[in-house]
Amino acid sequence: MSKPIDEDVMRQACTTALLTFSGVVEGTAHTYGVPVEALRAMFADMILYQRAGVAPMPVHVFVTMALELGGNDGLSTWKLAEGLSRV
């Protein structure tokens, strides 16, 4: 029989993972010159849809989001689309 998992420990583990994830997403977004929020939304979408067993939203949805968030030139947005086409 499995050992019970303490809820507080699970919550702390989740918080640590989210903080780590947030730093990785921010660093990756800066490296590729794409908006952090668009990259975070795409990643979250991929995880949720994968968990549900359905296809994630198309990449162009997140490229559009990146453009709407502004602050990036077309080349940076193209890098996002190009990199994600390999996923």
C-alpha positions as CSV (number, residue, x, y, z in Angstrom):
1,M,0.0,0.0,0.0
2,S,1.3,3.5,-0.9
3,K,2.4,5.9,1.8
4,P,-0.1,8.8,2.2
5,I,0.9,12.2,0.8
6,D,0.7,15.1,3.2
7,E,-1.4,17.9,1.6
8,D,0.9,20.7,2.8
9,V,4.0,18.9,1.3
10,M,2.1,18.5,-2.0
11,R,1.2,22.2,-1.9
12,Q,4.8,23.2,-1.2
13,A,6.1,21.0,-4.0
14,C,3.6,22.5,-6.4
15,T,4.6,26.1,-5.4
16,T,8.3,25.3,-5.9
17,A,7.6,23.7,-9.3
18,L,5.5,26.7,-10.4
19,L,8.2,29.2,-9.3
20,T,10.9,27.2,-11.1
21,F,8.7,26.9,-14.2
22,S,8.0,30.6,-14.1
23,G,11.7,31.4,-14.1
24,V,12.4,29.0,-17.0
25,V,9.5,30.4,-19.1
26,E,10.7,34.0,-18.5
27,G,14.3,33.1,-19.4
28,T,13.2,31.2,-22.5
29,A,10.8,34.0,-23.6
30,H,13.7,36.6,-23.3
31,T,16.1,34.3,-25.2
32,Y,13.6,33.9,-28.1
33,G,12.3,37.5,-27.9
34,V,8.6,36.5,-27.4
35,P,6.1,37.8,-24.8
36,V,6.3,35.8,-21.5
37,E,2.5,35.7,-21.2
38,A,2.0,34.2,-24.7
39,L,4.6,31.5,-24.0
40,R,3.2,30.8,-20.6
41,A,-0.3,30.5,-22.1
42,M,0.8,28.2,-24.8
43,F,2.7,25.9,-22.4
44,A,-0.3,25.8,-20.0
45,D,-2.6,25.0,-23.0
46,M,-0.3,22.1,-24.1
47,I,-0.2,20.6,-20.6
48,L,-4.0,20.9,-20.1
49,Y,-4.9,19.5,-23.5
50,Q,-2.4,16.7,-23.2
51,R,-3.8,15.7,-19.9
52,A,-7.3,15.8,-21.4
53,G,-6.2,13.7,-24.3
54,V,-7.1,16.3,-27.0
55,A,-5.1,18.3,-29.4
56,P,-3.9,21.7,-28.2
57,M,-4.9,25.0,-29.7
58,P,-3.1,25.8,-33.0
59,V,0.2,27.7,-32.8
60,H,-1.3,30.7,-34.7
61,V,-3.5,31.4,-31.7
62,F,-0.4,32.1,-29.6
63,V,1.4,34.0,-32.3
64,T,-1.7,36.2,-32.6
65,M,-1.6,36.6,-28.8
66,A,2.1,37.6,-29.0
67,L,1.3,40.2,-31.6
68,E,-1.6,41.6,-29.5
69,L,0.7,41.8,-26.5
70,G,3.0,44.0,-28.5
71,G,6.6,45.0,-27.9
72,N,8.0,42.4,-30.3
73,D,8.8,42.7,-33.9
74,G,7.6,40.3,-36.6
75,L,10.9,38.4,-36.6
76,S,10.5,37.6,-32.9
77,T,7.0,36.4,-33.4
78,W,8.2,34.3,-36.4
79,K,10.8,32.7,-34.2
80,L,8.0,31.6,-31.8
81,A,6.0,30.1,-34.7
82,E,9.1,28.5,-36.3
83,G,10.2,26.9,-33.0
84,L,6.8,25.6,-32.1
85,S,6.3,24.1,-35.5
86,R,8.8,21.5,-34.5
87,V,6.9,20.5,-31.3
